[in-house]
Amino acid sequence: MKLGLSDEERMVQETAREFADSEIAPVAANNDAEGRFPADIVKKLAELGFMGMLIPEKYGGAGLGNFCLVLALEEINRVCASTGVTMSVHNSLATSPIIKFGSDYLKETYLPKLATSEMLGAYALSEAEAGSDAASLKCRAVKDGDEYVVNGTKLWVTTGAHADLFIVMLRTDTEKRSKGISAFVVERDTPGFKVGKKENKLGLRGSSTTELIFEDCRLPAKNLIGEEGIGFVIAMATLDGGRIGIGTQAVGIAQACLDASVAYAKEREQFGRKIGEFQAIQWKIADMATAIEASRLMVYRAARMRDMDVPHTKEAAMAKLFASEAANRAAREAVQIHGGAGYLKDFPVERYFRDARITELYEGTSEVQRIVISRSYLQA
Ligand SMILES: Cc1cc2nc3c(=O)[nH]c(=O)nc-3n(C[C@H](O)[C@H](O)[C@H](O)COP(=O)(O)OP(=O)(O)OC[C@H]3O[C@@H](n4cnc5c(N)ncnc54)[C@H](O)[C@@H]3O)c2cc1C
């Protein structure tokens, strides 16, 4: 169903669907198997305007909103979650803090390069001792004239091995907690900065996840986003958008699980009948499809609210929580419907099952989403 999409929105969705099916689907399993980052695909996504979807046209972006981003992201994630997270992080986590909070200098210097993916973006909040409790981060930036001297290590940075620009949350005041954090733009070739260990992961194997190491790294003060002390506000406002992106990733993965399950149920025969004729399989399909529709509506609503610039922290957390749990149920049932075949790499549901798992973990675990949601009721 088209759900009242405008011509522009439908065009974005169809373009993404066509590109996903013709260019990404044929290479997704191989990229996963070989742990290969889809650099060539990212370039083509940029040519379609999909790497600068939120960037205003005056900086070379597509000037579209979060709703269009969601429409495109679902299609990309339906065929490859590694490509999907690369696109989501670049658009939601790397470009949006500069668009929303950056100075004219930061906008003019970086947005045109991010729009074409000449610079690929990443976002570094997490540290070894600061995951769910991100406000306890320790990576330090000390002001020295018109520079900041940075020391410390960031962990788990998506696209870390390939990104050129990093949005990094650093501690500028040790006396304060969340109000002692500031956000910076860090270029990859800054002296004293290097990308560390690459993690070996269960899923998203085409996406790199790395450490970032700062050793007396000198950052120009003009790379501060906004002002000192508002870094945590920037980080959380940015994550509201990121969570809509991960909720959408979950919808894409779940839809892929459903599509594969329906096809298999119509084709596989046991006891002289298609397995889709058994009520046990029919109910799994019905539950998967219903949860996907509900998830999709939740991410649509959150994205529309973000575009309207109305508070949407709760709605983004709800969409991510619901969609990620639905995707994991869908992936589990998709493997079940495929029987033993679902456990083999010959069928894509094995990859969907591994990729779905991350959606309940990053950009805030499900427990953290529940904290965010309940806080909006109990502390209102
Ligand atoms: C593949 C991958 C990519 C990532 N990409 C990025 C990235 O690009 N940038 C970035 O900054 N980070 C990134 N992360 C980090 C990710 O956001 C964190 O892993 C996540 O926020 C959880 O933090 P943690 O791993 O330290 O878990 P912990 O915070 O140690 O949590 C462990 C468990 O305790 C639970 N828990 C913690 N506190 C509470 C509480 N108060 N109440 C109830 N339960 C609680 C958690 O829900 C979880 O179940 C990535 C992680 C992965 C695996």
The ligand as a MOL file (V3000), in Angstrom:
LIG
                    3D

  0  0  0     0  0            999 V3000
M  V30 BEGIN CTAB
M  V30 COUNTS 53 58 0 0 0
M  V30 BEGIN ATOM
M  V30 1 C 28.3800 -3.3890 15.5690 0
M  V30 2 C 28.3530 -2.2180 16.5080 0
M  V30 3 C 28.3990 -0.9440 15.9900 0
M  V30 4 C 28.3880 0.1610 16.8550 0
M  V30 5 N 28.5060 1.4170 16.3180 0
M  V30 6 C 28.6720 2.4770 17.1590 0
M  V30 7 C 28.9850 3.7660 16.6300 0
M  V30 8 O 29.0590 3.9850 15.4220 0
M  V30 9 N 29.2290 4.7730 17.5140 0
M  V30 10 C 29.1580 4.5980 18.8480 0
M  V30 11 O 29.3860 5.5510 19.5900 0
M  V30 12 N 28.8550 3.3810 19.3880 0
M  V30 13 C 28.6120 2.3310 18.5690 0
M  V30 14 N 28.3340 1.0880 19.0710 0
M  V30 15 C 28.2280 0.9230 20.5260 0
M  V30 16 C 26.8290 0.6060 20.9920 0
M  V30 17 O 26.0140 1.7370 20.8620 0
M  V30 18 C 26.9420 0.0660 22.4330 0
M  V30 19 O 27.4860 -1.2380 22.3400 0
M  V30 20 C 25.6060 0.0580 23.1310 0
M  V30 21 O 25.1840 1.3690 23.4010 0
M  V30 22 C 25.6660 -0.7090 24.4600 0
M  V30 23 O 26.7540 -0.3590 25.2440 0
M  V30 24 P 27.7210 -1.4940 25.8290 0
M  V30 25 O 28.0630 -2.4010 24.7060 0
M  V30 26 O 28.8230 -0.8620 26.5700 0
M  V30 27 O 26.7910 -2.3200 26.8280 0
M  V30 28 P 26.5720 -2.0190 28.3720 0
M  V30 29 O 26.1790 -0.6080 28.5690 0
M  V30 30 O 27.7490 -2.5280 29.1390 0
M  V30 31 O 25.3120 -2.9280 28.6960 0
M  V30 32 C 25.3840 -4.3260 28.9880 0
M  V30 33 C 23.9680 -4.7980 29.3020 0
M  V30 34 O 23.4790 -4.1050 30.4830 0
M  V30 35 C 22.2690 -3.4540 30.1750 0
M  V30 36 N 22.1670 -2.1930 30.9170 0
M  V30 37 C 23.0980 -1.2080 31.0310 0
M  V30 38 N 22.6460 -0.2150 31.7990 0
M  V30 39 C 21.3810 -0.5560 32.1630 0
M  V30 40 C 20.3630 0.0600 32.9550 0
M  V30 41 N 20.5400 1.2700 33.5160 0
M  V30 42 N 19.1900 -0.6060 33.1170 0
M  V30 43 C 18.9900 -1.8140 32.5520 0
M  V30 44 N 19.9140 -2.4620 31.8050 0
M  V30 45 C 21.0920 -1.8260 31.6030 0
M  V30 46 C 22.3260 -3.1990 28.6710 0
M  V30 47 O 21.0390 -2.9800 28.1360 0
M  V30 48 C 22.9660 -4.4820 28.1920 0
M  V30 49 O 21.9880 -5.4910 28.1150 0
M  V30 50 C 28.3030 -0.0310 18.2430 0
M  V30 51 C 28.2400 -1.3340 18.7550 0
M  V30 52 C 28.2740 -2.4110 17.9050 0
M  V30 53 C 28.2430 -3.8090 18.4920 0
M  V30 END ATOM
M  V30 BEGIN BOND
M  V30 1 1 1 2
M  V30 2 1 2 3
M  V30 3 2 2 52
M  V30 4 2 3 4
M  V30 5 1 4 5
M  V30 6 1 4 50
M  V30 7 2 5 6
M  V30 8 1 6 7
M  V30 9 1 6 13
M  V30 10 2 7 8
M  V30 11 1 7 9
M  V30 12 1 9 10
M  V30 13 2 10 11
M  V30 14 1 10 12
M  V30 15 2 12 13
M  V30 16 1 13 14
M  V30 17 1 14 15
M  V30 18 1 14 50
M  V30 19 1 15 16
M  V30 20 1 16 17
M  V30 21 1 16 18
M  V30 22 1 18 19
M  V30 23 1 18 20
M  V30 24 1 20 21
M  V30 25 1 20 22
M  V30 26 1 22 23
M  V30 27 1 23 24
M  V30 28 2 24 25
M  V30 29 1 24 26
M  V30 30 1 24 27
M  V30 31 1 27 28
M  V30 32 2 28 29
M  V30 33 1 28 30
M  V30 34 1 28 31
M  V30 35 1 31 32
M  V30 36 1 32 33
M  V30 37 1 33 34
M  V30 38 1 33 48
M  V30 39 1 34 35
M  V30 40 1 35 36
M  V30 41 1 35 46
M  V30 42 1 36 37
M  V30 43 1 36 45
M  V30 44 2 37 38
M  V30 45 1 38 39
M  V30 46 1 39 40
M  V30 47 2 39 45
M  V30 48 1 40 41
M  V30 49 2 40 42
M  V30 50 1 42 43
M  V30 51 2 43 44
M  V30 52 1 44 45
M  V30 53 1 46 47
M  V30 54 1 46 48
M  V30 55 1 48 49
M  V30 56 2 50 51
M  V30 57 1 51 52
M  V30 58 1 52 53
M  V30 END BOND
M  V30 END CTAB
M  END
